[in-house]
Amino acid sequence: MTQSPKDPLHGVTLAAILNDLVAKLGWDGLAQRIDIRCFKSDPSIKSSLTFLRKTPWAREKVEALYIRLQKKGR
């Protein structure tokens, strides 16, 4: 088992992460922090999830931003 309960992403889906980021930052705020076209040009949850699932480097950036915001919110 590679994930432990102390992992901030344990049990959190990519869809939940993306929905939370959009709720907190909006698409514009997300696009400012992570320069990805799917956040800038006609953004949607579905298209962004498709891209992030196929693009590991982009997913890592989204997950890192989510973790930073979770730690900030404590």
Secondary structure, 3 states (H helix, E strand, C coil): CCCCCCCCCCCCCHHHHHHHHHHHHHHHHHHHHCCCHHHHCCCCHHHHHHHHHHCHHHHHHHHHHHHHHHHHHC
